[in-house]
């Protein structure tokens, strides 16, 4: 399904356009309201998860990484650490750059189906649970409260992945990145990067509270069913 015409140059409101200001204000209020409402449950849960990570493997319970957000601004995204602290990401970088650029070779296709080059032995015992339940993303509520992310939006890439973008991919950076998004609820780990970008741009071009609430609802259903995680 081709969601985006890459050559479409027809005028459309930019995310900062006056006509979108009421929506953007409502979206920010929704982000803050849900994040603050979740904090009384999230804080003790995060404390338990952090302790479990520390007991399971040496190293910090958190993984902080620079990501590229709205309008190509960089910020530091926080997650729970799910891999061994001594994990070498050089192979991951090469794989993900090839994935974003669409140049994976035939031998990578099975691994590319889940879009992740991490081997099972590199993921901790607690990390496997966190990835399965998507609880490794919970600390990103801090990024949402800071205004660096939204609850809903395209997932942010690291700078060396963005270096591999084709020109049309950059439209996904016109909005704040999200903890969950259109690509996560319609394909998640089974998509090529072009398919992810097409879904994200479809979201950018059709943003609205109705779309956001629909994505939130599907996210809860997917997380609780464990579909597409890993």
C-alpha positions as CSV (number, residue, x, y, z in Angstrom):
1,X,0.0,0.0,0.0
2,X,1.6,3.3,-1.1
3,X,0.5,5.9,1.4
4,X,2.6,8.8,0.1
5,X,3.2,10.2,-3.4
6,X,6.9,11.1,-3.1
7,X,6.6,13.6,-5.9
8,X,3.5,15.4,-4.6
9,X,4.3,19.1,-4.4
10,X,0.8,20.4,-3.7
11,X,0.6,23.0,-1.0
12,X,-0.5,21.9,2.4
13,X,-0.4,23.5,5.9
14,X,2.9,23.2,7.7
15,X,2.8,21.9,11.3
16,X,3.5,25.4,12.5
17,X,0.7,27.0,10.3
18,X,-1.9,29.2,12.1
19,X,-4.7,26.8,11.1
20,X,-3.0,24.0,13.0
21,X,-2.3,26.0,16.2
22,X,-5.5,24.9,18.0
23,X,-4.7,21.3,17.3
24,X,-1.0,21.6,18.4
25,X,-2.1,23.3,21.6
26,X,-4.7,20.5,22.2
27,X,-2.0,17.9,21.4
28,X,0.4,19.4,23.9
29,X,-2.3,19.5,26.6
30,X,-3.1,15.9,25.9
31,X,0.6,15.0,26.2
32,X,0.9,16.7,29.5
33,X,-2.4,15.5,30.9
34,X,-1.7,11.8,30.1
35,X,2.0,11.9,31.1
36,X,1.2,13.6,34.5
37,X,-1.7,11.2,35.1
38,X,0.6,8.2,34.5
39,X,3.4,9.5,36.8
40,X,2.0,8.2,40.1
41,X,2.0,4.7,38.6
42,X,5.0,5.1,36.3
43,X,7.5,6.4,39.0
44,X,7.3,3.4,41.3
45,X,7.2,1.0,38.3
46,X,10.3,2.6,36.9
47,X,12.1,2.3,40.2
48,X,11.3,-1.4,40.3
49,X,12.4,-1.9,36.7
50,X,15.7,0.1,37.3
51,X,16.4,-2.1,40.4
52,X,15.7,-5.3,38.3
53,X,18.1,-4.1,35.6
54,X,20.9,-3.4,38.1
55,X,20.5,-6.8,39.8
56,X,20.4,-8.5,36.4
57,X,23.5,-7.0,34.8
58,X,26.2,-4.5,35.7
59,X,25.9,-0.9,34.4
60,X,23.4,2.0,34.5
61,X,19.7,1.0,34.3
62,X,19.2,3.8,31.7
63,X,20.3,4.1,28.1
64,X,20.6,7.7,26.9
65,X,21.2,8.4,23.2
66,X,21.2,11.5,21.0
67,X,18.3,11.5,18.5
68,X,17.0,13.8,15.8
69,X,13.7,15.5,16.5
70,X,11.4,18.1,15.0
71,X,13.0,20.4,12.4
72,X,16.2,18.2,12.8
73,X,16.9,19.5,16.3
74,X,18.9,17.0,18.4
75,X,18.0,15.9,21.9
76,X,18.9,13.2,24.4
77,X,16.3,10.4,24.5
78,X,16.2,8.1,27.5
79,X,15.2,4.5,27.6
80,X,15.8,1.6,30.0
81,X,18.9,-0.4,29.1
82,X,18.0,-3.7,27.6
83,X,21.5,-4.8,26.4
84,X,24.7,-5.7,28.1
85,X,26.6,-2.5,29.2
86,X,29.7,-3.6,27.2
87,X,27.7,-4.0,23.9
88,X,29.6,-2.7,20.9
89,X,27.2,-0.9,18.5
90,X,29.6,-0.6,15.5
91,X,27.9,-3.6,13.8
92,X,24.5,-2.2,14.6
93,X,25.4,1.1,13.0
94,X,26.4,-0.4,9.8
95,X,23.3,-2.6,9.6
96,X,20.9,0.3,10.4
97,X,22.5,2.6,8.0
98,X,22.1,0.0,5.3
99,X,18.5,-0.6,6.4
100,X,17.6,3.1,6.2
101,X,19.4,3.5,2.9
102,X,17.6,0.4,1.5
103,X,20.8,-1.5,0.6
104,X,20.6,-4.6,2.8
105,X,22.0,-7.6,1.0
106,X,20.1,-10.9,0.5
107,X,21.6,-12.5,3.5
108,X,20.2,-9.8,5.8
109,X,16.5,-10.2,4.7
110,X,15.4,-12.4,7.6
111,X,17.0,-10.2,10.1
112,X,15.7,-7.1,8.4
113,X,12.2,-8.4,8.8
114,X,12.4,-7.3,12.4
115,X,14.6,-4.3,11.6
116,X,17.0,-5.0,14.5
117,X,20.5,-6.3,14.2
118,X,20.8,-7.2,17.9
119,X,21.5,-10.9,18.7
120,X,19.6,-12.6,21.5
121,X,22.7,-13.1,23.5
122,X,23.4,-9.4,23.6
123,X,20.0,-8.7,25.3
124,X,19.8,-9.1,29.1
125,X,17.1,-11.3,30.7
126,X,15.3,-8.3,32.0
127,X,15.8,-6.6,28.7
128,X,13.9,-9.3,26.9
129,X,10.9,-8.7,29.1
130,X,11.1,-4.9,28.7
131,X,11.3,-5.2,24.9
132,X,8.4,-7.6,24.8
133,X,6.2,-5.3,26.8
134,X,7.6,-2.1,25.4
135,X,8.3,-0.9,29.0
136,X,11.9,0.0,27.9
137,X,10.3,3.1,26.4
138,X,8.6,4.3,29.7
139,X,11.3,6.8,30.7
140,X,10.5,8.8,27.5
141,X,7.7,10.3,29.5
142,X,10.5,12.6,30.7
143,X,11.2,13.6,27.1
144,X,7.4,14.3,26.6
145,X,7.2,16.5,29.7
146,X,10.3,18.4,28.4
147,X,8.6,19.0,25.1
148,X,11.2,17.2,23.1
149,X,8.8,14.4,22.2
150,X,5.1,13.8,22.0
151,X,3.1,10.7,23.0
152,X,2.3,10.3,19.3
153,X,4.6,10.9,16.4
154,X,7.3,9.3,14.2
155,X,10.0,7.4,16.2
156,X,13.2,9.5,16.3
157,X,16.3,8.2,14.5
158,X,19.9,8.7,15.6
159,X,22.0,11.2,13.6
160,X,23.9,8.5,11.7
161,X,20.7,7.0,10.5
162,X,19.4,10.4,9.4
163,X,22.5,10.9,7.3
164,X,21.2,8.1,5.1
165,X,17.8,9.7,4.5
166,X,16.5,10.3,1.0
167,X,15.2,13.8,0.5
168,X,11.5,12.8,0.9
169,X,12.2,11.1,4.2
170,X,12.9,14.4,5.9
171,X,9.1,15.3,5.9
172,X,8.7,12.9,8.9
173,X,10.8,15.5,10.9
174,X,8.2,18.2,10.5
175,X,6.5,17.1,13.7
176,X,7.7,16.2,17.2
177,X,8.8,12.6,17.4
178,X,6.7,10.2,19.5
179,X,6.8,7.3,21.9
180,X,4.4,5.6,19.5
181,X,3.2,6.4,16.1
182,X,1.3,5.4,12.9
183,X,4.1,3.1,11.7
184,X,4.2,1.4,15.1
185,X,0.5,0.5,15.1
186,X,0.5,-0.4,11.4
187,X,3.4,-2.7,10.8
188,X,5.9,-2.0,13.6
189,X,9.0,-4.2,13.3
190,X,8.0,-5.8,10.0
191,X,8.4,-2.8,7.7
192,X,11.2,-1.5,5.5
193,X,12.4,2.0,6.3
194,X,10.7,3.4,3.2
195,X,7.4,1.9,4.5
196,X,7.9,3.4,7.9
197,X,8.7,6.8,6.4
198,X,5.6,6.6,4.2
199,X,3.4,5.8,7.2
200,X,5.0,8.6,9.2
201,X,4.5,11.1,6.4
202,X,0.9,10.0,6.0
203,X,0.5,10.9,9.7
204,X,2.2,14.3,9.2
205,X,-0.2,15.1,6.4
206,X,-3.3,14.0,8.2
207,X,-2.5,15.0,11.8
208,X,-5.5,15.6,14.1
209,X,-6.8,14.6,17.5
210,X,-8.9,11.9,16.0
211,X,-5.8,10.3,14.4
212,X,-3.9,10.7,17.7
213,X,-6.5,9.0,19.8
214,X,-6.9,6.2,17.3
215,X,-3.1,5.6,17.5
216,X,-3.2,5.6,21.3
217,X,-6.0,3.1,21.4
218,X,-4.2,0.7,18.9
219,X,-0.9,1.1,20.9
220,X,-2.6,-0.1,24.1
221,X,-4.0,-3.1,22.3
222,X,-0.7,-4.0,20.6
223,X,1.3,-3.6,23.8
224,X,-1.0,-5.7,25.8
225,X,-1.2,-8.4,23.1
226,X,2.6,-8.3,22.6
227,X,2.3,-8.1,18.8
228,X,5.3,-6.9,16.9
229,X,7.5,-6.4,19.9
230,X,11.0,-7.6,20.4
